[in-house]
């Protein structure tokens, strides 16, 4: 969710804070702010409601700088998006500044304490309560060490958090602490920096330090100290980041989303290489277990990859239960899990709070956990028994695209190896992925056709996406992308269920997206298309044949991708969904890179 950054150096770091915040813009764009210390007794703050560009305008009119500072980009959880609720938050004496990602569950109890001390809040946030709590502690313990501050705060608060603290009386030192929210840092000669996102740190170094839950760090330009919440020295996790530095460049595209859709073939080929490099370990990992149940675990679009995996297991006739579970539901109503359960966790960020909680529960019941994540060193990457890189590369746009393709194909790889844990099975999956990558390139080359479809749906406010069998996962992704990218309501349904009630909502001209990628149910899906056409709807049909089917094409707006066979044809239609929702968003004047109310990395429940 929110993004936090900090830097302390032997030079001015105002520009560093803004550069790092640009890398974290996807984590929230309700407001942005920085605080710096440039001398005297007070910390200065500049903050502004809205995206980072608004803060940059403020800094252009009223600049601040210094050798140490912290920054924040916000996704609102407590308090509306406003200047007052923006971070950083300052103590009344301007001696302490704080930024925070997460949720403080007992903040109302702390409000009572600070109000009893005569402090008046100026915001609605739980974060402001933290800065006053620290300020009251420092009023009695002005020379407190970083370890003492961290210990005190850890005893006072409950929740999930990443917190960064700046003090005027120790201007070179910045303190960071984390529990269930990510925090990373680098420490070099003359400069040290903290960030929620590894990508914002690699301009300093590709060797990154990752804090574990219950750890804190105090950084200065001359070094750092890592310790646990009790003040005991501790060791962080060291990771090497090998992705490109220029992730924030659009490379000639108008939007990051469009750029990332264009990278889908390249990303899929990278997944094949990543999986190939882990093939021996993956074969051994599966062979070593007596697996009686498989649970695909994810949230958002990644959960649809789990849906495909569970349905593909039926297609392959696996003689075991294969379930697809949503992280937020699994935590509180889990299925039976034991030491014969394999959980497959799928996540772009590797920091999804609901998935992390579900993984921890599964492991506590004896399950083994395999993960596919896009971010090396992330919490899920480190938590699982084995992890395979999705290798999609950085995504900046909040609606995920290239990572989704890789997530879908990752779940099918697991199913293939559960059905036949052999090199031949892996080779067949690899061949299918490479053919799919070529097909996706061909689909992108036909973008104008898809843009024409978008023009036909842009004026509508409601729609349906229908699929049977493996195609239902494609319908789920189409529906979500239209909602988040184009703000167009779309309800995904099994095609066979449509006549059991929802057909009553069909109005003349309503767009209904129909997927025909699964050959096993193609004839039944065509029957559903004929039914909705008879009721006046406008079908948009996504086929997967060697050549166009004129009889089906006559039923509505028709796009034929390629006959790759299951599950590849169904996954090819995801690129159609991504391009369609992108162009519909443009026509509906939405911010396709940063949809309202959303954040890319959901690190709170």
Order of alpha helices (4+ residues) and beta strands (2+ residues): beta-alpha-beta-beta-alpha-beta-beta-beta-alpha-alpha-alpha-beta-beta-beta-beta-beta-beta-beta-beta-alpha-alpha-alpha-beta-alpha-beta-alpha-beta-alpha-beta-alpha-beta-alpha-alpha-alpha-beta-alpha-beta-beta-alpha-beta-alpha-beta-alpha
